[in-house]
Amino acid sequence: MSELNAEVALMLSQSFGLVWLEGEISNFARPASGHFYFSLKDKKAQVRCAMFRNKNLALKLKPENGMQVMVRARIGLYEPRGEFQVIIEHMEEAGAGLLQRQFEELKASLAAQGLFDTEHKKPLPKLPTAIGVITSPTGAAIRDILQVLERRAPQIPVYIYPVAVQGKKAAKEIESAILRANKDKKCDLLIIGRGGGSLEDLWSFNERNVATAIFDSVIPVISAVGHEVDTTIADYVADVRAATPSVAAELAVPDMQELRIKATNLDRRLSMAMQRFLQQRHQTLQLRLQQLSNQRPAYRLQQQKQRLDELTARADRAIHRILEKRAASLSQLETKLQANAPKHLLAKQAQRAAQLDSRLHQTMQQIIERRQSKFAVLASRLNSVSPLNTLQRGYSITQDAKTGSVIQSVKGVMKGQDITIRLADGSIEAQAK
């Protein structure tokens, strides 16, 4: 018996490896050895558990009867009594602990797929033409975002995509809103977010479909989920992560008032610099005139005036040539701009899409026809070997009336046994005599 139990214990440990179980603690016991012994049960079953002292010393929770827990364990057998049991290596409370583990697992999976890599991050537009906001239409987040945008850049239009930000339907609504915003093409920047909350409250922003939608978005995305201490999967995938919804709005647009002040300051500094430059040149000119006047070089002055006229004419011609070149360059740029206008590109893409759709339709039609032909051949082959065809030629099948099993020998029939004789057009109930 000991060898059998040892073999079964080895087989169990090698076949299952580490497993995660969730259930309620019952019959909890902690003897002087410091080991934990208890049962883990759900509504339909229970299993004996053991957690040895070297594993339970690091536990942050105090196990007790009735507590709902998640455990990581190995399947085993208590060989002296031949009893099935699980050996627990880690234990945590179910609920928040489960969510945190799911969060870490999804985070590791998406990181391995490259969804967090900086090389995929899209730059934000310096001055967006329109901004899309995906959040609850009644939450504090939308009010904070709109207030900041109104203060910093009131001229930029804002499109609100209302969604639920928690609950079972929230993740699907957020994903659909991202897809709709990309399809609408009304805005060139998206802000996705909500106010703070618990890990469970923010869970819709930790779903794989939301992360994939953000990663696939052609429009740059700012994630503004929760407060500064809250971090979600959406924050890792988004092109930029903002600590709060208000910060997201500040990152989205520059402060137009600050830009106006900077522009005014630059204009004033330029004006003052030009005035100083002209004053210096005027003073220099006056000094030179005074020197000429003192020396009375009438002939030289006439020469200089003539030279000045020549230089002026040359300057006029040079300016004219420069203007002509700039006009020609501007004309070329306008021609290129017209050639690369979005409407032309969209028309080409639409034509390309129509061609691909036609080719796809033709290919699918050919595949369907080939499959129909192959199906007909297989149906014909199947019909040729069907037992029903055999019955049509006058044969019959004899079966046990109770079990329906086919009788292949008289040795399998007892006197008085009820039998069924199946023919091509029906069956006959009979009794063996």
KETOR-160541 format. One record per residue (C-alpha): residue in one letter; x, y negated, z negated. Coordinates in Angstrom, 2 decimals, always signed. Each point is the difference from the previous one (the first is absolute). Example, Ala and Ser with C-alpha at 12.3 -4.5 7.8 and 13.67 -1.06 7.14 Angstrom:
+------+---------+---------+---------+
| rest |    east |   north |      up |
+------+---------+---------+---------+
|    A |  +12.30 |   +4.50 |   -7.80 |
|    S |   +1.37 |   -3.44 |   +0.66 |
+------+---------+---------+---------+
***
This chain:
+------+---------+---------+---------+
| rest |    east |   north |      up |
+------+---------+---------+---------+
|    M |   +0.00 |   +0.00 |   +0.00 |
|    S |   +2.82 |   -2.42 |   -0.81 |
|    E |   +1.49 |   +0.44 |   +3.48 |
|    L |   -3.41 |   -0.63 |   +1.59 |
|    N |   -0.54 |   -3.17 |   -2.04 |
|    A |   +3.50 |   -1.22 |   +0.82 |
|    E |   -0.58 |   +0.53 |   +3.73 |
|    V |   -3.39 |   -1.79 |   -0.15 |
|    A |   +1.53 |   -2.92 |   -1.92 |
|    L |   +2.78 |   -0.32 |   +2.57 |
|    M |   -2.46 |   +0.17 |   +2.90 |
|    L |   -2.23 |   -2.69 |   -1.51 |
|    S |   +2.87 |   -2.42 |   -0.62 |
|    Q |   +1.45 |   +0.47 |   +3.48 |
|    S |   -3.34 |   -0.17 |   +1.86 |
|    F |   -1.44 |   -3.18 |   -1.49 |
|    G |   +2.85 |   -2.22 |   -1.13 |
|    L |   -1.04 |   -3.27 |   -1.68 |
|    V |   -3.73 |   -0.82 |   +0.01 |
|    W |   -2.08 |   -2.93 |   -1.29 |
|    L |   -3.07 |   +0.79 |   -2.13 |
|    E |   -2.63 |   -2.24 |   -1.57 |
|    G |   -2.26 |   +1.04 |   -2.84 |
|    E |   -1.09 |   -0.40 |   -3.62 |
|    I |   +2.14 |   +1.15 |   -2.95 |
|    S |   -1.61 |   +2.52 |   -2.37 |
|    N |   +1.25 |   +2.33 |   -2.77 |
|    F |   +3.10 |   -2.16 |   -0.43 |
|    A |   +2.65 |   +1.38 |   -2.36 |
|    R |   +3.49 |   -1.17 |   -1.01 |
|    P |   +1.79 |   +2.53 |   -2.22 |
|    A |   +3.19 |   -0.66 |   -1.97 |
|    S |   +2.07 |   +0.74 |   +3.10 |
|    G |   -1.22 |   -3.27 |   +1.53 |
|    H |   -1.37 |   +1.70 |   +3.12 |
|    F |   -3.51 |   -0.89 |   +1.29 |
|    Y |   -2.55 |   +2.74 |   +0.64 |
|    F |   -3.48 |   -0.81 |   +1.32 |
|    S |   -2.56 |   +0.72 |   +2.70 |
|    L |   -0.63 |   -2.26 |   +2.98 |
|    K |   -3.57 |   +0.23 |   +1.25 |
|    D |   -2.45 |   -1.51 |   +2.47 |
|    K |   -3.71 |   +0.70 |   +0.52 |
|    K |   +0.53 |   +3.47 |   +1.48 |
|    A |   +3.22 |   +1.47 |   -1.38 |
|    Q |   +2.86 |   -0.29 |   -2.47 |
|    V |   +3.62 |   +1.10 |   -0.18 |
|    R |   +2.45 |   +0.52 |   -2.85 |
|    C |   +2.88 |   -2.52 |   -0.11 |
|    A |   +3.34 |   -0.28 |   -1.75 |
|    M |   +2.23 |   -3.08 |   -0.19 |
|    F |   +3.31 |   +0.65 |   -1.72 |
|    R |   +1.62 |   -2.41 |   -2.41 |
|    N |   +2.83 |   -1.10 |   +2.32 |
|    K |   -2.63 |   -1.25 |   +2.46 |
|    N |   -2.55 |   -1.54 |   -2.37 |
|    L |   +2.50 |   -2.14 |   -1.96 |
|    A |   -0.05 |   -2.65 |   +2.73 |
|    L |   -3.80 |   -0.25 |   +0.16 |
|    K |   -1.44 |   -3.52 |   -0.37 |
|    L |   -3.47 |   +1.29 |   -0.89 |
|    K |   -1.23 |   +2.04 |   -2.97 |
|    P |   -1.94 |   +3.04 |   +1.28 |
|    E |   -3.23 |   +0.86 |   -1.76 |
|    N |   -3.14 |   +2.02 |   +0.63 |
|    G |   -2.37 |   -1.60 |   +2.49 |
|    M |   +2.69 |   -2.10 |   +1.73 |
|    Q |   -0.09 |   -0.02 |   +3.83 |
|    V |   +3.54 |   +0.46 |   +1.34 |
|    M |   +2.01 |   +0.61 |   +3.16 |
|    V |   +2.82 |   +2.58 |   -0.30 |
|    R |   +2.84 |   +1.16 |   +2.24 |
|    A |   +0.63 |   +3.66 |   -0.69 |
|    R |   +1.32 |   +3.35 |   +1.17 |
|    I |   -2.19 |   +3.09 |   +0.24 |
|    G |   +1.18 |   +2.78 |   -2.26 |
|    L |   -0.85 |   +3.09 |   -2.03 |
|    Y |   +0.50 |   +0.60 |   -3.72 |
|    E |   +1.64 |   +3.40 |   +0.42 |
|    P |   -0.43 |   +1.47 |   -3.52 |
|    R |   -3.83 |   -0.18 |   +0.33 |
|    G |   -0.29 |   -0.13 |   +3.80 |
|    E |   -1.96 |   -3.28 |   -0.24 |
|    F |   -0.16 |   -2.51 |   +2.84 |
|    Q |   +1.13 |   -3.50 |   -1.05 |
|    V |   +1.52 |   -3.23 |   +1.33 |
|    I |   +3.23 |   -1.49 |   -1.30 |
|    I |   -0.34 |   -3.80 |   -0.11 |
|    E |   +2.97 |   -2.24 |   +0.78 |
|    H |   -1.75 |   -3.39 |   +0.09 |
|    M |   -3.27 |   -1.41 |   -1.35 |
|    E |   -1.79 |   -3.33 |   +0.47 |
|    E |   -3.47 |   -1.35 |   -0.58 |
|    A |   -2.35 |   +0.40 |   +2.95 |
|    G |   -1.40 |   -3.15 |   +1.59 |
|    A |   +2.53 |   -2.84 |   +0.01 |
|    G |   +2.87 |   +2.46 |   -0.09 |
|    L |   -1.43 |   +1.83 |   +3.00 |
|    L |   -0.42 |   -3.23 |   +1.92 |
|    Q |   +3.57 |   -1.01 |   -0.77 |
|    R |   +1.30 |   +3.33 |   +1.25 |
|    Q |   -2.09 |   -0.28 |   +3.17 |
|    F |   +1.34 |   -3.52 |   +0.44 |
|    E |   +3.62 |   +1.14 |   -0.30 |
|    E |   -0.55 |   +2.97 |   +2.34 |
|    L |   -1.64 |   -2.17 |   +2.70 |
|    K |   +2.68 |   -2.66 |   -0.42 |
|    A |   +2.75 |   +2.59 |   +0.50 |
|    S |   -1.78 |   +1.49 |   +3.02 |
|    L |   -0.52 |   -3.36 |   +1.74 |
|    A |   +3.56 |   -1.08 |   -0.79 |
|    A |   +1.29 |   +3.18 |   +1.62 |
|    Q |   -2.08 |   -0.83 |   +3.11 |
|    G |   +1.65 |   -3.44 |   +0.20 |
|    L |   -3.12 |   -2.10 |   -0.72 |
|    F |   +1.93 |   -2.12 |   -2.54 |
|    D |   +3.09 |   -0.62 |   +2.16 |
|    T |   +0.93 |   -3.67 |   +0.44 |
|    E |   +0.66 |   +0.52 |   +3.70 |
|    H |   -3.76 |   +0.35 |   +0.52 |
|    K |   -0.86 |   -3.23 |   -1.85 |
|    K |   -1.44 |   -2.68 |   +2.31 |
|    P |   +0.91 |   -3.68 |   -0.57 |
|    L |   -2.78 |   -2.36 |   -1.05 |
|    P |   -0.93 |   -2.80 |   +2.40 |
|    K |   +1.43 |   -3.35 |   -1.14 |
|    L |   -3.30 |   -1.75 |   +0.67 |
|    P |   -2.85 |   +2.49 |   +0.63 |
|    T |   -2.83 |   -1.01 |   +2.33 |
|    A |   -2.57 |   +1.93 |   -2.07 |
|    I |   +0.07 |   +2.16 |   -3.15 |
|    G |   -2.06 |   +3.09 |   -0.81 |
|    V |   -0.77 |   +0.83 |   -3.64 |
|    I |   -1.06 |   +3.56 |   -0.91 |
|    T |   -1.43 |   +0.05 |   -3.54 |
|    S |   -3.20 |   -0.11 |   -2.02 |
|    P |   -2.13 |   -3.03 |   +0.97 |
|    T |   -1.00 |   -0.55 |   -3.64 |
|    G |   +3.27 |   +0.57 |   -1.87 |
|    A |   +2.41 |   -2.51 |   -1.48 |
|    A |   +2.63 |   +0.89 |   +2.59 |
|    I |   -1.92 |   -1.51 |   +2.94 |
|    R |   -0.63 |   -3.21 |   -1.95 |
|    D |   +3.69 |   -0.34 |   -0.87 |
|    I |   +1.09 |   +0.64 |   +3.60 |
|    L |   -2.49 |   -2.44 |   +1.52 |
|    Q |   +0.86 |   -2.73 |   -2.51 |
|    V |   +3.72 |   +0.23 |   +0.78 |
|    L |   -0.57 |   +0.12 |   +3.79 |
|    E |   -2.37 |   -2.99 |   -0.17 |
|    R |   +2.58 |   -1.98 |   -1.95 |
|    R |   +3.05 |   +0.93 |   +2.07 |
|    A |   -1.37 |   +0.37 |   +3.56 |
|    P |   -3.71 |   -0.89 |   +0.32 |
|    Q |   +0.19 |   -0.09 |   +3.80 |
|    I |   +0.77 |   +3.76 |   +0.33 |
|    P |   -3.19 |   +2.11 |   +0.45 |
|    V |   -0.53 |   +2.91 |   -2.40 |
|    Y |   -1.95 |   +3.18 |   +0.88 |
|    I |   -1.29 |   +2.04 |   -2.95 |
|    Y |   -0.43 |   +3.76 |   +0.37 |
|    P |   -2.12 |   +0.97 |   -3.04 |
|    V |   +0.73 |   +3.43 |   -1.53 |
|    A |   -0.43 |   +1.85 |   -3.27 |
|    V |   +3.31 |   -0.03 |   -1.88 |
|    Q |   -0.70 |   +2.94 |   -2.31 |
|    G |   -2.22 |   +3.05 |   +0.05 |
|    K |   -0.33 |   +3.02 |   +2.28 |
|    K |   -0.75 |   -1.98 |   +3.17 |
|    A |   +2.60 |   -2.72 |   -0.53 |
|    A |   +2.97 |   +1.65 |   +1.75 |
|    K |   -2.06 |   +0.78 |   +3.12 |
|    E |   -1.38 |   -3.55 |   +0.13 |
|    I |   +3.51 |   -1.50 |   -0.35 |
|    E |   +1.32 |   +2.25 |   +2.77 |
|    S |   -2.92 |   -0.93 |   +2.28 |
|    A |   +0.52 |   -3.71 |   -0.69 |
|    I |   +3.69 |   +0.21 |   +0.99 |
|    L |   -0.90 |   +1.82 |   +3.23 |
|    R |   -2.78 |   -2.52 |   +0.73 |
|    A |   +2.31 |   -2.98 |   -0.55 |
|    N |   +2.55 |   +1.47 |   +2.42 |
|    K |   -2.76 |   +0.66 |   +2.52 |
|    D |   -1.50 |   -3.51 |   -0.34 |
|    K |   +3.37 |   -1.70 |   +0.59 |
|    K |   -1.34 |   -3.17 |   -1.63 |
|    C |   +2.87 |   -0.47 |   -2.44 |
|    D |   +3.77 |   +0.45 |   -0.02 |
|    L |   +0.39 |   +0.65 |   -3.74 |
|    L |   -1.89 |   +2.22 |   -2.49 |
|    I |   -0.22 |   -0.28 |   -3.79 |
|    I |   -1.22 |   +3.16 |   -1.77 |
|    G |   -0.62 |   -0.05 |   -3.73 |
|    R |   -2.03 |   -0.26 |   -3.16 |
|    G |   +0.44 |   -0.98 |   -3.63 |
|    G |   +1.79 |   +2.10 |   -2.58 |
|    G |   -1.26 |   +3.10 |   -1.76 |
|    S |   +0.87 |   +3.48 |   -1.18 |
|    L |   +1.62 |   +2.64 |   +2.20 |
|    E |   -3.46 |   +1.47 |   +0.58 |
|    D |   -1.45 |   -3.42 |   +0.93 |
|    L |   +2.75 |   -0.56 |   +2.58 |
|    W |   -0.09 |   +3.55 |   +1.35 |
|    S |   -1.66 |   -0.89 |   +3.34 |
|    F |   +3.28 |   -1.76 |   +0.89 |
|    N |   +1.92 |   +3.23 |   -0.74 |
|    E |   -1.81 |   +2.12 |   +2.61 |
|    R |   +1.91 |   +1.45 |   +2.96 |
|    N |   -2.49 |   -1.29 |   +2.62 |
|    V |   +0.40 |   -3.59 |   -1.25 |
|    A |   +3.81 |   +0.30 |   +0.06 |
|    T |   -0.10 |   +1.39 |   +3.55 |
|    A |   -2.36 |   -2.78 |   +1.18 |
|    I |   +2.32 |   -2.69 |   -1.43 |
|    F |   +3.05 |   +1.65 |   +1.59 |
|    D |   -1.72 |   +0.28 |   +3.41 |
|    S |   -1.33 |   -3.59 |   -0.10 |
|    V |   +1.36 |   -2.14 |   +2.82 |
|    I |   -0.85 |   -3.07 |   -2.08 |
|    P |   +2.49 |   -0.72 |   -2.85 |
|    V |   -1.46 |   +0.84 |   -3.42 |
|    I |   +0.51 |   -1.65 |   -3.39 |
|    S |   -0.99 |   +2.26 |   -2.91 |
|    A |   -1.38 |   -1.85 |   -3.04 |
|    V |   -1.34 |   +2.76 |   -2.21 |
|    G |   -0.36 |   -0.68 |   -3.70 |
|    H |   +2.35 |   -2.14 |   -2.05 |
|    E |   +3.78 |   -0.19 |   -0.06 |
|    V |   +0.41 |   +3.19 |   -2.06 |
|    D |   -2.33 |   +2.08 |   +2.19 |
|    T |   +1.54 |   +1.93 |   +2.89 |
|    T |   -1.90 |   +2.13 |   +2.53 |
|    I |   +0.84 |   +2.04 |   +3.08 |
|    A |   -1.41 |   -2.88 |   +2.08 |
|    D |   +2.72 |   -2.27 |   -1.46 |
|    Y |   +2.75 |   +2.35 |   +1.20 |
|    V |   -1.42 |   +0.37 |   +3.53 |
|    A |   -0.99 |   -3.64 |   +0.60 |
|    D |   +2.36 |   -2.32 |   +1.86 |
|    V |   +0.11 |   -2.35 |   -3.03 |
|    R |   -1.10 |   +0.61 |   -3.58 |
|    A |   -1.41 |   -2.92 |   -2.04 |
|    A |   -0.16 |   +0.06 |   -3.79 |
|    T |   -3.56 |   -1.43 |   -0.05 |
|    P |   -2.69 |   -1.02 |   +2.53 |
|    S |   +0.93 |   -3.67 |   -0.54 |
|    V |   +3.65 |   +0.71 |   +0.79 |
|    A |   -1.10 |   +1.86 |   +3.13 |
|    A |   -1.80 |   -3.12 |   +1.24 |
|    E |   +3.09 |   -2.10 |   -0.73 |
|    L |   +2.16 |   +2.43 |   +1.98 |
|    A |   -2.47 |   +0.00 |   +2.89 |
|    V |   +0.14 |   -3.70 |   +0.83 |
|    P |   +2.36 |   -2.93 |   -0.63 |
|    D |   -1.26 |   -2.94 |   -2.04 |
|    M |   -1.09 |   -2.48 |   +2.68 |
|    Q |   +0.19 |   -2.88 |   -2.45 |
|    E |   +3.63 |   +0.86 |   -0.74 |
|    L |   +0.72 |   +0.21 |   +3.73 |
|    R |   -1.55 |   -3.41 |   +0.53 |
|    I |   +2.10 |   -1.45 |   -2.84 |
|    K |   +3.17 |   +1.58 |   +1.44 |
|    A |   -0.85 |   -1.30 |   +3.48 |
|    T |   -0.62 |   -3.49 |   -1.39 |
|    N |   +3.29 |   +0.06 |   -1.92 |
|    L |   +1.90 |   +1.17 |   +3.08 |
|    D |   -1.61 |   -2.71 |   +2.12 |
|    R |   +0.92 |   -2.67 |   -2.56 |
|    R |   +3.58 |   +1.25 |   -0.25 |
|    L |   +0.31 |   +0.07 |   +3.80 |
|    S |   -1.37 |   -3.54 |   +0.26 |
|    M |   +2.43 |   -1.30 |   -2.64 |
|    A |   +2.91 |   +1.81 |   +1.68 |
|    M |   -0.91 |   -1.55 |   +3.37 |
|    Q |   -0.23 |   -3.46 |   -1.57 |
|    R |   +3.44 |   +0.37 |   -1.60 |
|    F |   +1.43 |   +1.28 |   +3.28 |
|    L |   -1.45 |   -2.95 |   +1.97 |
|    Q |   +1.16 |   -2.49 |   -2.61 |
|    Q |   +3.54 |   +1.40 |   +0.14 |
|    R |   +0.02 |   -0.12 |   +3.78 |
|    H |   -1.43 |   -3.54 |   -0.03 |
|    Q |   +2.69 |   -1.15 |   -2.43 |
|    T |   +2.69 |   +1.61 |   +2.14 |
|    L |   -1.41 |   -1.70 |   +3.10 |
|    Q |   -0.08 |   -3.37 |   -1.69 |
|    L |   +3.60 |   +0.47 |   -1.11 |
|    R |   +1.11 |   +0.87 |   +3.52 |
|    L |   -1.87 |   -2.96 |   +1.47 |
|    Q |   +1.62 |   -2.30 |   -2.50 |
|    Q |   +3.42 |   +1.37 |   +0.93 |
|    L |   -0.72 |   -0.50 |   +3.69 |
|    S |   -1.29 |   -3.46 |   -0.61 |
|    N |   +3.16 |   -0.92 |   -1.86 |
|    Q |   +2.23 |   +1.31 |   +2.80 |
|    R |   -2.21 |   -1.40 |   +2.83 |
|    P |   +0.73 |   +2.81 |   +2.51 |
|    A |   -2.48 |   -1.17 |   +2.64 |
|    Y |   +1.40 |   +2.13 |   +2.76 |
|    R |   +0.18 |   +3.12 |   -2.17 |
|    L |   -3.55 |   -0.61 |   -1.17 |
|    Q |   -1.21 |   -0.11 |   +3.59 |
|    Q |   +1.81 |   +3.29 |   +0.66 |
|    Q |   -1.58 |   +1.56 |   -3.04 |
|    K |   -3.46 |   -1.20 |   +1.04 |
|    Q |   +0.49 |   +1.56 |   +3.42 |
|    R |   +1.21 |   +3.23 |   -1.64 |
|    L |   -3.01 |   -0.08 |   -2.27 |
|    D |   -2.32 |   -0.26 |   +2.99 |
|    E |   +1.70 |   +2.99 |   +1.61 |
|    L |   -0.23 |   +2.06 |   -3.16 |
|    T |   -3.64 |   -0.96 |   -0.42 |
|    A |   -0.75 |   +1.13 |   +3.54 |
|    R |   +1.86 |   +3.27 |   -0.56 |
|    A |   -1.84 |   +0.52 |   -3.27 |
|    D |   -3.33 |   -0.59 |   +1.75 |
|    R |   +0.90 |   +2.54 |   +2.68 |
|    A |   +1.19 |   +2.51 |   -2.59 |
|    I |   -3.16 |   -0.41 |   -2.03 |
|    H |   -2.07 |   +0.42 |   +3.15 |
|    R |   +1.84 |   +3.25 |   +0.86 |
|    I |   -0.44 |   +1.30 |   -3.54 |
|    L |   -3.71 |   -0.78 |   +0.11 |
|    E |   -0.34 |   +1.76 |   +3.35 |
|    K |   +1.78 |   +3.09 |   -1.36 |
|    R |   -2.15 |   +0.01 |   -3.13 |
|    A |   -3.15 |   -0.37 |   +2.13 |
|    A |   +1.07 |   +2.94 |   +2.20 |
|    S |   +0.82 |   +2.10 |   -3.09 |
|    L |   -3.37 |   -0.91 |   -1.51 |
|    S |   -1.74 |   +1.03 |   +3.22 |
|    Q |   +1.80 |   +3.36 |   -0.04 |
|    L |   -0.95 |   +0.56 |   -3.61 |
|    E |   -3.63 |   -0.80 |   +0.76 |
|    T |   +0.07 |   +2.50 |   +2.89 |
|    K |   +1.47 |   +2.71 |   -2.27 |
|    L |   -2.53 |   -0.82 |   -2.69 |
|    Q |   -2.86 |   +0.38 |   +2.48 |
|    A |   +1.44 |   +3.31 |   +1.24 |
|    N |   +0.22 |   +1.32 |   -3.57 |
|    A |   -3.32 |   -1.39 |   -1.16 |
|    P |   -1.89 |   +2.37 |   -2.36 |
|    K |   -2.98 |   +0.23 |   +2.37 |
|    H |   +2.21 |   +1.46 |   +2.77 |
|    L |   +1.61 |   +2.47 |   -2.38 |
|    L |   -3.41 |   +1.01 |   -1.35 |
|    A |   -1.29 |   +0.53 |   +3.55 |
|    K |   +2.97 |   +2.27 |   +0.80 |
|    Q |   -0.48 |   +1.93 |   -3.21 |
|    A |   -3.73 |   +0.39 |   +0.70 |
|    Q |   +0.77 |   +1.31 |   +3.52 |
|    R |   +2.58 |   +2.41 |   -1.44 |
|    A |   -2.53 |   +1.19 |   -2.63 |
|    A |   -2.61 |   +0.62 |   +2.71 |
|    Q |   +2.50 |   +2.05 |   +2.04 |
|    L |   +0.97 |   +2.07 |   -3.05 |
|    D |   -3.68 |   +0.54 |   -0.87 |
|    S |   -0.70 |   +1.24 |   +3.54 |
|    R |   +2.99 |   +2.36 |   -0.09 |
|    L |   -1.07 |   +1.28 |   -3.43 |
|    H |   -3.53 |   +0.66 |   +1.26 |
|    Q |   +1.28 |   +1.93 |   +3.03 |
|    T |   +2.41 |   +2.05 |   -2.12 |
|    M |   -2.71 |   +0.86 |   -2.57 |
|    Q |   -2.36 |   +1.02 |   +2.80 |
|    Q |   +2.63 |   +2.32 |   +1.49 |
|    I |   +0.72 |   +1.54 |   -3.42 |
|    I |   -3.72 |   +0.58 |   -0.64 |
|    E |   -0.47 |   +1.64 |   +3.40 |
|    R |   +2.99 |   +2.32 |   -0.57 |
|    R |   -1.26 |   +0.92 |   -3.49 |
|    Q |   -3.53 |   +0.67 |   +1.33 |
|    S |   +1.39 |   +2.28 |   +2.71 |
|    K |   +2.16 |   +1.86 |   -2.51 |
|    F |   -2.99 |   +0.32 |   -2.38 |
|    A |   -2.12 |   +1.52 |   +2.76 |
|    V |   +2.71 |   +2.60 |   +0.77 |
|    L |   +0.38 |   +0.91 |   -3.69 |
|    A |   -3.79 |   +0.22 |   -0.45 |
|    S |   -0.18 |   +2.36 |   +2.98 |
|    R |   +2.79 |   +2.18 |   -1.46 |
|    L |   -1.67 |   +0.03 |   -3.40 |
|    N |   -3.33 |   +0.99 |   +1.51 |
|    S |   +1.64 |   +2.87 |   +1.90 |
|    V |   +1.19 |   +1.61 |   -3.24 |
|    S |   -3.13 |   -0.83 |   -2.04 |
|    P |   -1.64 |   +2.99 |   -1.74 |
|    L |   -3.35 |   -1.40 |   +1.15 |
|    N |   +0.89 |   +0.97 |   +3.59 |
|    T |   +0.63 |   +3.54 |   -1.20 |
|    L |   -3.46 |   +0.06 |   -1.56 |
|    Q |   -1.52 |   -1.14 |   +3.32 |
|    R |   +1.36 |   +3.19 |   +1.59 |
|    G |   -2.08 |   +2.21 |   -2.34 |
|    Y |   +2.35 |   +0.45 |   -2.94 |
|    S |   -1.01 |   -0.66 |   -3.60 |
|    I |   +1.69 |   -0.87 |   -3.31 |
|    T |   -0.94 |   +1.90 |   -3.17 |
|    Q |   +0.41 |   -1.91 |   -3.29 |
|    D |   -0.64 |   +0.58 |   -3.67 |
|    A |   -3.33 |   -1.77 |   -0.71 |
|    K |   +1.19 |   -1.35 |   -3.36 |
|    T |   +3.58 |   -1.05 |   +0.65 |
|    G |   -0.13 |   -0.59 |   +3.75 |
|    S |   +3.25 |   +1.94 |   +0.50 |
|    V |   +0.37 |   +1.93 |   +3.28 |
|    I |   -0.28 |   +3.80 |   -0.29 |
|    Q |   +2.72 |   +1.62 |   +2.06 |
|    S |   -0.34 |   +3.65 |   -1.11 |
|    V |   -2.75 |   +2.37 |   -1.16 |
|    K |   +2.11 |   +0.59 |   -3.08 |
|    G |   -0.81 |   -3.50 |   -1.12 |
|    V |   -3.79 |   +0.68 |   -0.02 |
|    M |   -1.97 |   +1.66 |   -2.79 |
|    K |   -3.38 |   +1.65 |   +0.28 |
|    G |   -2.79 |   -2.50 |   -0.61 |
|    Q |   +2.32 |   -3.00 |   +0.56 |
|    D |   -1.66 |   -3.05 |   +1.57 |
|    I |   +1.63 |   -0.98 |   +3.23 |
|    T |   -0.44 |   -2.67 |   +2.67 |
|    I |   +0.42 |   +0.79 |   +3.69 |
|    R |   +0.76 |   -3.17 |   +1.96 |
|    L |   -0.85 |   -0.05 |   +3.72 |
|    A |   +0.36 |   -2.71 |   +2.63 |
|    D |   -3.55 |   -1.33 |   -0.50 |
|    G |   -0.46 |   +0.60 |   -3.72 |
|    S |   +0.53 |   +2.48 |   -2.83 |
|    I |   -1.64 |   +3.11 |   -1.45 |
|    E |   -0.24 |   +0.74 |   -3.74 |
|    A |   +0.42 |   +3.77 |   -0.58 |
|    Q |   +0.90 |   +2.59 |   -2.59 |
|    A |   +2.53 |   +2.80 |   +0.35 |
|    K |   -1.55 |   +3.52 |   -0.36 |
+------+---------+---------+---------+
***
